[in-house]
Amino acid sequence: MIIKTYQQYLIKSLLKNIFLISCLFLILSFLLNILEEIKFFKNLDLGISYSFLLTFLNVPSILYEIFPFIFLISTQMFFVNLFEKEELIVLKKHGVDNLVLIKILIITSLVCGILIVSLFYTISAQMKHSYLSFKNKFTDDKKYLAVVNENGLWIKDEVDNSINIINAEIFENDTLKKLIITQMDKDFNIVKTIIGKSANIQKNTWKIKNVEVHEIEKSKVSHDQILFKTNFNKEKLNNIFSNLTSLTFFELLSMSKDYNQLGYSTLEINSHLHKLYSFPIYLMIMSLVGGILMLNIKYNKSKIVNITIGIILSVIIYYLNYFINLLGTNEKLPIIISIWLPHLILFLFCLTFLIRINEN
């Protein structure tokens, strides 16, 4: 397909706006994040270079999250420039109507979205992983550890001068099943082993049922239920495994496969994967919303007014996405519907305006 001169000009103009707005948000994200990192390191005798390093590693993932709103505002600025230079009138005189502009907008945004997901996201995920790994060295939680491998869920915990190594075959909702707890002293000498059929982990004090306690040089003791104090609960474990932005696309697929084999819930992983699948469509729709907004409202020469409208729309769209996605993670809606439904609603909304777009 041969790209005509006016198409090249419009594409370059749109990409320029996306780049400039992205740089603006990058700087804002950097400034806000570095303040947070400086606060994090304030009690540690370390130079400011650590704050800069962590900010550098974290900012790309922040930028990725706000790309939809960057595209909406960039599209608005794209049309503001066309209005100010009266180029829209010139284009219409040469047969380039609003529908053609929207078509260029859609295709460019979709291609950018695909590149962002396939390239930018991969880099930002790797940097986010480095950020979390590096920052974990300076957190108080570093003596606690939770991982998943082919043998199930493993937790290393320290409570009341005891070291607990916990293994559970199944982690489902707020319950661990088929668990073995090896309790050791500070010198790593085994004190006792606790075997339980299941444990309710809603709170930090677990309720373990059908328990056998094996202590060194003592007889086995059975209990219907015991209370076991830990530093972990359902929310904390879910948070540990929910920072999926630090995993690349292929790592997410691999984790989903492992979780399925272990019988663990893949709800969060599938939700994140569908967000990646739909992200180019999301960016395309946000650009479409920005374009339709600018073509359907009377142009106001105040850029602040136009940007304010864009920000208000961005907030509304964000909460629409958030609440419908929440229905998916709470299993009130299927994950696929919870991710794709907001995009469908926005697209249908845009279609109602596209029908008469050339009348503006």
C-alpha positions as CSV (number, residue, x, y, z in Angstrom):
1,M,0.0,0.0,0.0
2,I,1.4,3.4,-1.1
3,I,1.2,6.0,1.6
4,K,0.3,9.4,0.1
5,T,2.1,12.6,1.0
6,Y,-0.8,14.0,3.2
7,Q,-1.0,10.6,5.0
8,Q,2.7,10.7,5.7
9,Y,2.3,14.2,7.1
10,L,-0.6,13.3,9.3
11,I,1.0,10.1,10.6
12,K,4.2,12.0,11.4
13,S,2.2,14.8,13.1
14,L,0.3,12.2,15.3
15,L,3.5,10.3,16.2
16,K,5.2,13.6,17.1
17,N,2.4,14.4,19.5
18,I,2.5,10.9,21.0
19,F,6.2,11.2,21.5
20,L,6.1,14.7,23.1
21,I,3.2,13.9,25.4
22,S,4.9,10.6,26.4
23,C,8.1,12.6,27.2
24,L,6.0,15.0,29.4
25,F,4.4,12.1,31.3
26,L,7.8,10.4,31.5
27,I,9.3,13.4,33.2
28,L,6.3,13.8,35.6
29,S,6.5,10.0,36.4
30,F,10.2,10.3,37.1
31,L,9.8,13.3,39.4
32,L,7.0,11.7,41.4
33,N,8.7,8.3,41.6
34,I,12.0,9.7,42.7
35,L,10.4,11.5,45.6
36,E,8.9,8.1,46.7
37,E,12.3,6.4,46.4
38,I,14.1,9.1,48.3
39,K,11.5,8.7,51.1
40,F,12.1,4.9,51.0
41,F,15.8,5.3,51.5
42,K,15.7,8.2,54.0
43,N,16.6,6.0,56.9
44,L,19.3,4.2,55.1
45,D,22.9,5.6,54.8
46,L,22.9,5.4,51.0
47,G,23.5,8.0,48.3
48,I,20.8,9.5,46.1
49,S,22.1,7.4,43.2
50,Y,20.1,4.4,44.5
51,S,16.9,6.5,44.2
52,F,17.8,7.5,40.6
53,L,18.6,3.9,39.7
54,L,15.3,2.5,41.1
55,T,13.3,5.3,39.5
56,F,15.0,4.6,36.1
57,L,14.0,0.9,36.4
58,N,10.4,1.6,37.5
59,V,9.4,4.5,35.3
60,P,8.8,2.5,32.0
61,S,6.2,0.3,33.7
62,I,4.4,3.4,35.0
63,L,4.5,4.9,31.5
64,Y,3.0,1.7,30.1
65,E,0.0,2.0,32.4
66,I,-0.8,5.5,31.3
67,F,-0.3,5.0,27.6
68,P,-4.1,4.9,26.9
69,F,-4.5,8.4,28.4
70,I,-1.3,9.6,26.6
71,F,-2.9,8.5,23.3
72,L,-6.2,10.3,24.0
73,I,-4.5,13.6,24.9
74,S,-2.0,13.2,22.0
75,T,-4.9,12.9,19.6
76,Q,-6.5,16.0,21.0
77,M,-3.3,17.9,20.6
78,F,-3.0,16.5,17.0
79,F,-6.4,18.1,16.2
80,V,-5.6,21.3,18.1
81,N,-2.6,21.8,15.8
82,L,-4.7,21.1,12.7
83,F,-7.3,23.6,13.8
84,E,-4.7,26.3,14.7
85,K,-3.0,26.0,11.3
86,E,-6.3,25.7,9.5
87,E,-5.0,22.6,7.9
88,L,-8.3,20.8,8.4
89,I,-10.0,23.2,6.0
90,V,-7.2,22.7,3.4
91,L,-7.5,18.9,3.7
92,K,-11.3,19.0,3.3
93,K,-10.9,21.1,0.1
94,H,-8.7,18.4,-1.3
95,G,-11.2,15.7,-0.6
96,V,-9.8,14.4,2.8
97,D,-12.9,14.1,5.0
98,N,-13.2,13.4,8.7
99,L,-13.7,9.7,8.1
100,V,-10.3,9.5,6.3
101,L,-8.7,11.3,9.3
102,I,-10.2,8.8,11.7
103,K,-9.1,5.9,9.6
104,I,-5.5,7.2,9.7
105,L,-5.8,7.7,13.4
106,I,-7.1,4.1,14.0
107,I,-4.5,2.4,11.9
108,T,-1.5,4.4,13.3
109,S,-2.7,3.9,16.9
110,L,-3.2,0.1,16.4
111,V,0.3,-0.3,14.9
112,C,1.8,1.7,17.8
113,G,-0.2,-0.5,20.2
114,I,1.2,-3.7,18.8
115,L,4.7,-2.3,18.9
116,I,4.3,-1.1,22.5
117,V,3.0,-4.5,23.7
118,S,5.6,-6.6,21.8
119,L,8.6,-4.4,22.4
120,F,8.1,-1.7,25.1
121,Y,6.2,-4.0,27.5
122,T,8.9,-6.7,27.3
123,I,11.6,-4.2,28.2
124,S,9.5,-2.5,30.9
125,A,8.7,-5.9,32.5
126,Q,12.4,-6.9,32.6
127,M,13.2,-3.5,34.2
128,K,10.3,-3.9,36.7
129,H,11.7,-7.3,37.6
130,S,15.1,-5.8,38.3
131,Y,13.5,-3.0,40.2
132,L,11.6,-5.3,42.5
133,S,14.6,-7.7,43.0
134,F,16.9,-4.8,43.9
135,K,14.4,-3.0,46.2
136,N,13.6,-6.2,48.0
137,K,17.2,-6.3,49.3
138,F,16.4,-3.1,51.3
139,T,13.0,-4.1,52.7
140,D,12.1,-5.5,56.0
141,D,10.3,-8.4,54.3
142,K,13.5,-9.9,52.9
143,K,13.5,-12.6,55.7
144,Y,10.2,-13.8,54.3
145,L,9.9,-15.7,51.0
146,A,7.2,-17.3,49.0
147,V,7.7,-19.1,45.7
148,V,5.9,-21.6,43.5
149,N,7.6,-24.5,41.7
150,E,6.7,-28.0,40.5
151,N,6.4,-29.2,44.1
152,G,3.8,-26.6,45.1
153,L,3.8,-23.5,47.2
154,W,6.9,-22.9,49.4
155,I,7.0,-20.3,52.2
156,K,10.0,-19.3,54.4
157,D,8.8,-17.5,57.5
158,E,10.3,-16.3,60.8
159,V,8.1,-15.9,63.8
160,D,9.1,-15.7,67.5
161,N,12.7,-16.9,67.0
162,S,11.5,-19.8,64.9
163,I,12.1,-20.5,61.2
164,N,9.2,-22.1,59.5
165,I,9.4,-23.8,56.1
166,I,5.9,-24.3,54.8
167,N,5.0,-26.4,51.8
168,A,1.4,-26.8,50.4
169,E,0.4,-28.7,47.3
170,I,-2.7,-26.6,46.6
171,F,-3.4,-22.9,47.2
172,E,-7.1,-22.2,46.5
173,N,-8.9,-19.0,47.5
174,D,-8.2,-18.6,51.2
175,T,-7.2,-22.2,51.8
176,L,-3.9,-24.2,51.7
177,K,-4.3,-27.9,51.2
178,K,-2.0,-30.8,52.0
179,L,0.6,-28.8,53.9
180,I,3.7,-29.7,55.8
181,I,5.4,-27.2,58.1
182,T,8.9,-27.8,59.3
183,Q,9.8,-25.6,62.3
184,M,13.4,-24.9,63.2
185,D,15.3,-22.9,65.7
186,K,17.7,-20.0,64.8
187,D,20.5,-22.5,64.3
188,F,18.4,-24.4,61.7
189,N,17.9,-27.4,64.0
190,I,14.5,-29.1,63.4
191,V,12.2,-28.7,66.3
192,K,9.0,-30.2,65.0
193,T,7.0,-31.0,61.9
194,I,3.3,-30.2,61.5
195,I,1.2,-32.0,58.9
196,G,-2.2,-30.7,58.1
197,K,-5.0,-31.5,55.7
198,S,-6.0,-27.9,55.1
199,A,-5.4,-24.4,56.6
200,N,-7.6,-21.3,56.4
201,I,-5.2,-18.4,55.8
202,Q,-7.7,-15.5,55.8
203,K,-5.7,-14.0,58.7
204,N,-2.0,-14.2,59.8
205,T,-3.0,-16.7,62.4
206,W,-3.9,-19.8,60.4
207,K,-6.5,-22.4,61.4
208,I,-5.0,-25.8,60.4
209,K,-7.4,-28.8,60.4
210,N,-6.7,-32.5,60.8
211,V,-3.3,-32.0,62.2
212,E,-0.4,-34.3,63.2
213,V,2.5,-32.8,65.2
214,H,5.8,-34.7,65.2
215,E,8.3,-33.4,67.7
216,I,11.9,-34.6,68.2
217,E,12.0,-37.6,70.6
218,K,8.3,-37.3,71.3
219,S,5.3,-39.3,70.2
220,K,3.0,-38.1,67.4
221,V,0.1,-35.9,68.6
222,S,-3.1,-35.4,66.6
223,H,-5.4,-32.4,66.7
224,D,-8.7,-31.6,65.0
225,Q,-7.6,-28.0,64.7
226,I,-4.7,-25.8,65.8
227,L,-3.9,-22.1,65.4
228,F,-0.5,-21.3,63.8
229,K,1.0,-17.8,63.8
230,T,2.7,-16.6,60.6
231,N,3.5,-13.4,58.8
232,F,1.4,-14.4,55.8
233,N,-2.3,-14.3,55.0
234,K,-4.4,-14.6,51.8
235,E,-4.0,-11.0,50.8
236,K,-0.2,-11.0,51.3
237,L,0.3,-14.2,49.3
238,N,-1.9,-12.9,46.5
239,N,0.0,-9.6,46.4
240,I,3.3,-11.4,46.2
241,F,2.2,-13.2,43.0
242,S,0.0,-10.4,41.6
243,N,2.8,-8.1,40.5
244,L,2.5,-9.5,37.0
245,T,3.9,-6.4,35.3
246,S,7.4,-7.7,36.1
247,L,6.8,-10.8,33.9
248,T,7.1,-10.9,30.1
249,F,4.4,-12.3,27.9
250,F,6.2,-15.7,27.6
251,E,6.9,-15.8,31.4
252,L,3.2,-15.3,32.0
253,L,2.3,-18.2,29.7
254,S,4.8,-20.4,31.4
255,M,3.5,-19.4,34.9
256,S,-0.1,-20.1,33.8
257,K,0.9,-23.5,32.6
258,D,2.7,-24.3,35.9
259,Y,-0.3,-23.0,38.0
260,N,-2.7,-25.2,36.0
261,Q,-0.6,-28.3,36.6
262,L,-0.5,-27.5,40.4
263,G,-4.2,-26.8,40.5
264,Y,-3.6,-23.1,41.5
265,S,-5.9,-20.3,40.4
266,T,-4.8,-18.6,37.2
267,L,-7.4,-15.9,37.4
268,E,-5.0,-13.0,37.9
269,I,-2.6,-14.3,35.2
270,N,-5.4,-14.8,32.6
271,S,-6.7,-11.4,33.4
272,H,-3.3,-9.8,32.8
273,L,-2.8,-11.8,29.6
274,H,-6.1,-10.6,28.2
275,K,-5.2,-7.0,29.1
276,L,-2.1,-7.5,27.0
277,Y,-4.1,-9.0,24.1
278,S,-6.5,-6.1,24.2
279,F,-4.0,-3.3,24.8
280,P,-3.6,-2.3,21.1
281,I,-7.4,-2.2,20.7
282,Y,-7.6,-0.1,23.9
283,L,-5.1,2.5,22.5
284,M,-6.9,2.6,19.2
285,I,-10.2,3.2,21.0
286,M,-8.7,6.0,23.1
287,S,-7.4,7.7,20.0
288,L,-10.8,7.3,18.4
289,V,-12.5,8.9,21.5
290,G,-10.0,11.8,21.3
291,G,-10.6,12.3,17.6
292,I,-14.4,12.1,17.8
293,L,-14.4,14.5,20.8
294,M,-12.4,17.1,18.9
295,L,-14.5,16.8,15.7
296,N,-17.9,16.9,17.5
297,I,-17.4,19.8,19.9
298,K,-17.0,23.4,18.9
299,Y,-13.3,24.1,18.8
300,N,-12.1,26.2,21.7
301,K,-8.7,28.0,21.2
302,S,-7.9,27.3,24.9
303,K,-5.7,24.2,24.9
304,I,-6.4,24.0,28.7
305,V,-10.1,23.5,28.1
306,N,-9.5,20.7,25.6
307,I,-6.9,19.0,27.8
308,T,-9.3,19.3,30.8
309,I,-12.0,17.5,28.9
310,G,-9.6,14.8,27.9
311,I,-8.5,14.3,31.5
312,I,-12.1,14.1,32.7
313,L,-12.8,11.5,30.0
314,S,-9.7,9.6,30.9
315,V,-10.8,9.4,34.6
316,I,-14.3,8.2,33.6
317,I,-12.9,5.5,31.3
318,Y,-10.3,4.4,33.9
319,Y,-13.0,3.8,36.5
320,L,-15.2,2.1,34.0
321,N,-12.4,-0.3,33.2
322,Y,-11.5,-0.7,36.9
323,F,-14.9,-1.6,38.1
324,I,-15.7,-4.0,35.3
325,N,-12.3,-5.7,35.6
326,L,-12.9,-6.0,39.3
327,L,-16.1,-8.0,38.6
328,G,-13.8,-10.4,36.7
329,T,-11.2,-10.9,39.4
330,N,-14.0,-11.4,41.9
331,E,-15.5,-14.0,39.6
332,K,-18.8,-12.1,39.2
333,L,-18.0,-12.1,35.4
334,P,-15.9,-14.3,33.2
335,I,-12.4,-12.8,32.8
336,I,-12.7,-12.4,29.0
337,I,-15.9,-10.4,29.4
338,S,-14.6,-8.3,32.2
339,I,-11.6,-7.2,30.1
340,W,-13.2,-6.8,26.7
341,L,-16.6,-5.4,27.7
342,P,-15.3,-1.9,28.5
343,H,-13.6,-1.7,25.1
344,L,-16.8,-2.9,23.4
345,I,-18.9,-0.3,25.3
346,L,-16.5,2.5,24.3
347,F,-16.3,1.3,20.7
348,L,-20.1,1.2,20.4
349,F,-20.2,4.7,21.9
350,C,-17.8,5.9,19.2
351,L,-19.8,4.2,16.4
352,T,-22.8,6.4,17.3
353,F,-20.8,9.5,16.5
354,L,-18.9,8.0,13.5
355,I,-22.1,7.6,11.5
356,R,-22.4,11.4,11.1
357,I,-18.8,12.3,11.5
358,N,-18.5,14.0,8.1
359,E,-21.4,16.4,8.9
360,N,-19.1,18.2,11.4
